[in-house]
Amino acid sequence: MTSAPSSGSHPRLLPTRERIERRAADLERYLNLWRIAIAGGLCATVLIAGAWRGYAPPDQVWSATVAAGYTLLAVAFHLYLSRHSWDDRLPTVVVGADIALVSLILLGLVVLDRSLAAVNSQLVFCGYFVAVAMAGLRSDPRVATLAAVAVPTSYAAVVFLAVAWRQVEFANADPQFGEFRWEVQIGRFAVLVAVTWMVRLESALGMRERTRASLDPLTGVFNRRYLEDVLTRELPRTRRRQQPLSVLLLDLDGFKGYNDTYGHLAGDRLLAEVASLLSGAIRAGDVIARYGGDEFVIVLPNTPGETARRVARELMRVVPSSVSLCAGVGCVGAGVDTVEKLLHAADVALARAKSAGPGVVAG
């Protein structure tokens, strides 16, 4: 007999949560390899140049030291990714560290009284663009917004310190880095603002397109795939914050009879109306999705089971009188710690509610 394929070797067979986390971790590992190559390459270049000339200027020693330290941190991060479960806060932290690396090198040059190198160096300045590119590859508006705010602000702080503290405006021209010119600095700042906000816009547009793909075309609420993605993100957050999480699985009683009596087009309009009414009755932070057929799921973050049952009873009063609702409640707790188990708990509760009659809440 042929054994079933292992989910470990076939990522598409993994549960939704593990599949998403694996994709995110794979992307982070790929970007981290480039991080190691770039930071390590910068360090190696300075060392080779210093060995060739027989000496290395203080600014290059500083840059190489920071790059070497960051390379070691990147290697440690790579080991961390291979041994620990995914945390959705990691991209934000890592992008912040990338931006901080470039800013630290430039600020160090100001401290070393190499202000012209800080404000005119093309090599280190390009590090900001590498950090922005890595932020954009994640297609996460939160990460892109961080880059759009932090990168121009950091560079503006470097220029401010060079001007206010080191009086770089009046410094003699440097053979390698030239002289300080305001039009160059304003142009650099404008380019950073333009590039980072274009990346942010692209990430936001990408998120909007993904959201459209996550909508059920008939009812306008989210579809089942998006529901699973939401729960995949909410479960780790719930555990970290030690907060309750509940889901409602709602079923329209009498919908088949309504379809048989008035036709499928009328049934479709009823489903869309019910979805709209339910959407308008829940909190801004709750998520409603069509689960299939005449079933809807509502995700209730930071909501214990008793409150979820009360919410279900309140929602039953907003639907048209031509149909009624049954509701099953599933809650995160002992033995219910995955998306599949949470939805299964709500499904079992819904079956009990339907067997007890219309308008019943179970779970």
Secondary structure as the mmCIF struct_conf table of DSSP 4:
data_model
#
loop_
_struct_conf.conf_type_id
_struct_conf.id
_struct_conf.beg_label_comp_id
_struct_conf.beg_label_asym_id
_struct_conf.beg_label_seq_id
_struct_conf.end_label_comp_id
_struct_conf.end_label_asym_id
_struct_conf.end_label_seq_id
HELX_LH_PP_P HELX_LH_PP_P1 THR A 2 SER A 6
TURN_TY1_P TURN_TY1_P1 SER A 7 SER A 9
HELX_RH_3T_P HELX_RH_3T_P1 PRO A 11 LEU A 13
BEND BEND1 LEU A 14 LEU A 14
HELX_RH_AL_P HELX_RH_AL_P1 THR A 16 ARG A 53
TURN_TY1_P TURN_TY1_P2 GLY A 54 GLY A 54
HELX_RH_AL_P HELX_RH_AL_P2 PRO A 58 ARG A 83
BEND BEND2 HIS A 84 HIS A 84
TURN_TY1_P TURN_TY1_P3 ASP A 88 ARG A 89
HELX_RH_AL_P HELX_RH_AL_P3 LEU A 90 VAL A 111
TURN_TY1_P TURN_TY1_P4 LEU A 112 ASP A 113
HELX_RH_AL_P HELX_RH_AL_P4 SER A 115 ASN A 120
HELX_RH_AL_P HELX_RH_AL_P5 GLN A 122 LEU A 137
TURN_TY1_P TURN_TY1_P5 ARG A 138 SER A 139
HELX_RH_AL_P HELX_RH_AL_P6 PRO A 141 ALA A 164
TURN_TY1_P TURN_TY1_P6 TRP A 165 ARG A 166
HELX_RH_3T_P HELX_RH_3T_P2 VAL A 168 PHE A 170
BEND BEND3 ALA A 171 ALA A 171
HELX_LH_PP_P HELX_LH_PP_P2 ASN A 172 ALA A 173
STRN STRN1 ASP A 174 ASP A 174
TURN_TY1_P TURN_TY1_P7 PRO A 175 PHE A 177
STRN STRN2 GLY A 178 GLY A 178
HELX_RH_AL_P HELX_RH_AL_P7 TRP A 182 ALA A 213
TURN_TY1_P TURN_TY1_P8 SER A 214 SER A 214
STRN STRN3 LEU A 215 LEU A 215
TURN_TY1_P TURN_TY1_P9 PRO A 217 THR A 219
BEND BEND4 GLY A 220 VAL A 221
STRN STRN4 PHE A 222 PHE A 222
HELX_RH_AL_P HELX_RH_AL_P8 ARG A 224 ARG A 241
TURN_TY1_P TURN_TY1_P10 GLN A 242 GLN A 242
STRN STRN5 LEU A 245 ASP A 253
TURN_TY1_P TURN_TY1_P11 GLY A 254 GLY A 254
HELX_RH_AL_P HELX_RH_AL_P9 PHE A 255 TYR A 262
HELX_RH_AL_P HELX_RH_AL_P10 HIS A 264 ALA A 281
BEND BEND5 ILE A 282 ILE A 282
TURN_TY1_P TURN_TY1_P12 ALA A 284 GLY A 285
STRN STRN6 VAL A 287 GLY A 292
TURN_TY1_P TURN_TY1_P13 GLY A 293 ASP A 294
STRN STRN7 GLU A 295 PRO A 301
TURN_TY1_P TURN_TY1_P14 ASN A 302 ASN A 302
HELX_RH_AL_P HELX_RH_AL_P11 GLY A 305 LEU A 315
TURN_TY1_P TURN_TY1_P15 MET A 316 VAL A 318
BEND BEND6 VAL A 319 VAL A 319
TURN_TY1_P TURN_TY1_P16 SER A 321 SER A 322
STRN STRN8 SER A 324 CYS A 331
STRN STRN9 GLY A 333 GLY A 333
TURN_TY1_P TURN_TY1_P17 ALA A 334 GLY A 335
STRN STRN10 VAL A 336 VAL A 336
BEND BEND7 THR A 338 THR A 338
HELX_RH_AL_P HELX_RH_AL_P12 VAL A 339 ALA A 356
TURN_TY1_P TURN_TY1_P18 PRO A 358 GLY A 359
STRN STRN11 VAL A 361 ALA A 362
#
